Amino acid sequence: MGTFPTTEFPSLPAIIEAFFARQKDRVRVTMGVFGVAGPVIDQAAQMTNITWRVDARELSSALDGAPVTLLNDLEAMATAVPVLHGDELHTLQRGAPGATGNLGVIAAGTGLGGAFLHWLGGVHHAVASEIGHSDFSARTDRELDFVRFFKTRSGRVEIEDVLCGPGLVNLAEFTHGEQRCDAFAVSPADRPAAIGRRALSGLCPRCAEAMEMFIDAYGAVAGNLALTAVTTGGMFIGGGIAPRILPSLTTGRLVESFNDKGPMRPLLEKIPVHVILNDTAGLLGAAVYANGQLRDGAAR
């Protein structure tokens, strides 16, 4: 095991070599499954927030010829959902889950991703999406003002411009205007956490407003995903941000914006909403996928 920050390596094969270098003896790999942040096309992916291009064939060579499968990172996280239980989840809305219903996952961290688990043939099948790069849809006058503010900078506002760490900074820049608080005195990489701390502690009302806008949008987009795939089995909120702001998520604000879908409110109110507390859910999902592939191969 170990953690290998992507910014410290030129490629994923370089991380694989660094992993092997930590082992006393070179590990024999039977199969490799990797969750990557970007659309996986023909088992290759251009990463979204870093410059890497990842190819399963190149990774297979780095793993001494072992078969390799690339999954979208949210596809990997979604694959873990059926095996999460107990203290790995925090329930925001209990709902009335359908035992054979579709499931949805949304996760904000350095970016924003979403995936679905469709119920087919008695099994949940994970399906990736690139929802984070869809257009952001404002619902309130304040959100419309933010869209006007941000559109002058980028020409377009996508969901990820709001729902991720840098998105929280964008919201705080909007709510602060020219009156920047101490959260902006730290490095750009540390600003999301600084804004979050000042919002949760009540130290800065403008940070608090940014957090409220973040939570409102998070609930609304999660509700949109729930309607897209009719996720009557549940919606799961993953990523690094949700566990850190859990006190703000439990106020009912997120659930209200999740349910606020006009004539679809009765449907949304029956959908369970959970926060994923297991910070290695993506890694777990990759392992679950690999185990299933190995089991199916042995069965054949």
C-alpha positions in Angstrom: 0.0 0.0 0.0 1.0 3.6 0.1 0.1 7.1 -1.2 1.7 8.4 -4.4 0.7 12.1 -5.1 0.2 12.5 -8.9 1.9 15.8 -8.9 5.2 14.1 -7.9 5.3 11.7 -10.8 5.4 12.1 -14.6 3.1 9.2 -15.4 1.1 6.3 -13.9 3.8 3.7 -15.0 6.3 5.8 -12.9 4.0 5.4 -9.9 3.8 1.6 -10.5 7.6 1.4 -10.6 7.8 3.5 -7.4 5.3 1.0 -5.8 7.4 -2.0 -6.8 10.6 -0.2 -5.5 9.0 -0.2 -2.0 8.5 -3.9 -2.0 11.2 -6.3 -0.6 10.5 -8.7 -3.4 8.7 -7.8 -6.7 5.0 -8.6 -6.3 3.5 -10.8 -8.9 0.4 -9.1 -10.2 -2.5 -11.2 -11.5 -4.7 -8.3 -12.7 -4.6 -4.5 -12.6 -7.7 -2.3 -12.3 -7.2 1.5 -12.1 -9.8 4.2 -11.5 -8.8 7.3 -13.5 -10.3 10.8 -13.5 -11.5 11.2 -17.1 -13.6 9.5 -19.8 -12.3 6.0 -20.6 -12.5 5.4 -24.4 -11.1 2.1 -25.8 -9.3 1.5 -22.5 -7.4 4.8 -22.7 -8.0 8.1 -20.9 -6.8 11.6 -21.0 -6.9 12.7 -17.4 -9.0 15.7 -16.7 -7.1 17.8 -14.2 -3.5 16.6 -15.0 -1.7 16.2 -18.3 -1.3 12.4 -18.1 -2.7 10.1 -20.8 -3.3 6.6 -19.5 -3.4 3.5 -21.7 -4.2 0.0 -20.4 -1.7 -1.6 -22.8 1.1 0.6 -21.4 0.1 -0.3 -17.9 0.0 -4.0 -18.7 3.6 -3.8 -19.8 4.5 -2.1 -16.5 2.8 -4.9 -14.7 4.8 -7.7 -16.5 2.0 -8.4 -18.9 -0.8 -8.8 -16.4 -4.3 -7.8 -17.9 -5.3 -4.3 -17.0 -8.7 -2.6 -17.0 -9.3 1.2 -16.8 -12.4 2.4 -15.0 -13.5 6.0 -14.7 -12.8 7.0 -11.0 -16.5 7.4 -10.2 -17.3 4.1 -11.9 -14.8 2.5 -9.5 -16.4 4.3 -6.5 -19.8 3.2 -7.7 -18.7 -0.4 -7.9 -17.9 -0.2 -4.1 -21.3 1.0 -3.1 -23.0 -2.4 -2.8 -20.4 -3.6 -0.3 -20.4 -0.4 1.9 -22.2 -0.7 5.2 -22.4 0.4 8.8 -20.0 3.2 9.8 -18.9 3.6 6.2 -22.1 5.5 5.5 -23.9 8.4 7.1 -27.6 8.7 6.2 -29.1 12.1 5.4 -32.5 10.9 4.2 -33.7 7.4 5.0 -36.3 7.2 2.3 -37.9 4.0 1.2 -35.3 2.2 -1.0 -36.4 -0.2 -3.7 -34.4 -3.4 -3.4 -33.9 -3.6 -7.1 -33.7 0.1 -7.8 -30.9 1.9 -9.7 -28.3 3.6 -7.5 -26.4 6.9 -8.1 -23.1 8.3 -6.9 -21.9 11.9 -6.9 -18.5 13.0 -5.6 -16.9 16.4 -5.2 -13.2 16.7 -4.4 -10.6 18.3 -6.6 -13.2 17.9 -9.3 -16.8 16.6 -9.6 -17.9 13.3 -10.9 -21.0 11.1 -11.1 -21.9 7.6 -11.9 -24.9 5.2 -11.9 -25.5 1.6 -10.9 -28.2 0.2 -13.2 -30.1 -2.9 -12.1 -29.9 -5.4 -14.9 -30.3 -9.1 -14.8 -30.3 -9.2 -11.0 -27.0 -7.3 -10.7 -26.0 -3.7 -10.4 -23.8 -2.5 -13.3 -21.7 0.6 -12.9 -21.9 3.2 -15.7 -19.7 6.3 -15.8 -20.6 9.8 -16.7 -18.9 13.2 -17.1 -21.7 15.1 -15.3 -19.1 17.5 -13.8 -18.5 19.1 -17.2 -22.2 19.6 -17.9 -23.6 23.1 -17.8 -24.4 24.5 -14.4 -28.1 25.4 -14.1 -28.9 28.3 -11.7 -32.1 28.0 -9.7 -32.1 31.2 -7.6 -31.5 34.9 -8.1 -28.2 34.6 -6.2 -27.1 31.7 -8.3 -28.0 33.7 -11.5 -25.8 36.5 -10.1 -22.9 34.0 -9.6 -23.3 32.7 -13.2 -23.1 36.3 -14.5 -20.0 36.9 -12.3 -18.2 33.8 -13.4 -19.3 33.8 -17.0 -17.2 37.0 -17.5 -14.2 35.0 -16.5 -14.7 31.8 -18.4 -17.4 32.3 -21.0 -19.2 29.2 -19.7 -20.1 27.9 -16.2 -20.1 24.1 -15.7 -21.1 22.2 -12.7 -17.4 21.6 -11.7 -16.9 25.4 -11.5 -19.2 25.2 -8.5 -19.0 21.7 -7.0 -15.4 20.9 -6.1 -12.6 22.5 -4.0 -11.8 25.1 -6.6 -15.5 25.6 -7.1 -16.0 26.5 -3.4 -13.2 29.1 -3.9 -15.1 30.5 -7.0 -18.2 30.9 -4.8 -16.3 32.6 -2.1 -14.7 35.0 -4.5 -18.2 35.9 -5.6 -19.6 36.3 -2.1 -16.6 38.3 -0.9 -16.3 40.6 -3.8 -13.4 42.9 -3.1 -13.6 42.3 0.7 -11.4 39.2 0.9 -11.1 37.5 4.3 -8.0 35.7 5.7 -9.0 32.5 3.9 -7.5 34.1 0.7 -4.2 34.8 2.4 -3.1 31.1 2.2 -1.9 29.3 -0.9 -4.5 28.6 -3.7 -4.3 24.8 -2.9 -5.2 25.5 0.8 -8.0 28.0 0.2 -10.9 25.5 -0.1 -10.1 24.1 3.3 -9.6 27.5 4.8 -12.9 28.7 3.4 -14.6 25.6 4.8 -13.1 26.0 8.3 -14.2 29.7 8.5 -17.7 28.8 7.2 -18.2 25.9 9.6 -16.9 27.9 12.6 -19.0 31.0 11.8 -15.9 33.2 11.6 -16.8 34.7 8.2 -20.4 35.2 7.0 -19.2 35.5 3.4 -17.5 32.1 3.6 -20.7 30.8 5.3 -22.8 32.1 2.3 -20.4 30.4 -0.1 -20.8 27.1 1.8 -24.6 27.5 1.8 -24.5 28.0 -2.0 -22.2 25.0 -2.4 -24.6 22.8 -0.4 -27.7 24.0 -2.2 -26.1 23.2 -5.6 -24.8 19.9 -4.4 -28.3 18.8 -3.4 -29.8 20.1 -6.6 -27.3 18.4 -8.9 -27.6 15.1 -6.9 -31.4 15.4 -7.3 -30.9 15.8 -11.1 -28.8 12.7 -11.2 -31.4 10.8 -9.2 -34.1 11.8 -11.7 -31.8 11.0 -14.7 -31.5 7.3 -13.8 -34.5 7.1 -11.4 -32.2 5.9 -8.6 -34.9 4.5 -6.3 -32.2 2.4 -4.6 -30.4 5.4 -3.2 -28.1 8.3 -3.9 -24.6 8.2 -2.5 -22.4 11.3 -1.9 -18.7 10.5 -2.0 -15.5 12.4 -2.5 -13.2 14.2 -0.1 -15.3 17.2 0.7 -18.5 15.7 2.0 -17.1 14.0 5.2 -15.2 17.2 6.0 -18.4 19.3 5.9 -20.7 16.7 7.4 -22.2 19.1 10.0 -23.4 21.4 7.3 -24.8 18.5 5.3 -26.9 17.3 8.2 -28.9 20.5 8.6 -31.4 19.4 6.0 -30.3 22.1 3.5 -28.9 19.5 1.1 -31.8 17.2 1.4 -34.3 20.0 0.7 -32.6 21.1 -2.5 -32.3 17.4 -3.5 -36.1 16.9 -3.0 -37.1 20.3 -4.5 -38.1 19.0 -7.9 -41.8 20.1 -8.2 -44.1 17.3 -9.2 -41.2 14.8 -8.7 -40.8 15.7 -4.9 -42.7 12.6 -3.7 -40.4 10.3 -5.8 -37.2 12.1 -4.5 -38.4 12.0 -0.9 -38.4 8.2 -1.1 -34.8 8.0 -2.3 -32.3 7.3 0.4 -29.4 9.8 0.5 -26.1 8.7 2.1 -22.7 10.2 2.6 -19.8 7.8 1.9 -17.4 8.0 4.8 -14.9 5.4 3.5 -12.1 7.5 2.0 -10.8 4.5 0.0 -14.1 3.7 -1.7 -12.6 4.1 -5.2 -9.8 1.7 -4.4 -12.3 -0.7 -2.8 -14.4 -0.5 -6.0 -11.4 -1.3 -8.2 -10.7 -4.4 -6.0 -14.3 -5.5 -6.1 -14.2 -5.2 -9.9 -11.0 -7.2 -10.2 -12.3 -9.9 -7.9 -15.4 -10.2 -10.0 -13.3 -10.5 -13.2 -11.0 -13.1 -11.7 -14.1 -15.1 -10.3 -15.8 -15.0 -13.7 -12.6 -16.1 -15.4 -12.2 -19.0 -13.1 -15.8 -20.0 -13.7 -15.2 -20.1 -17.4 
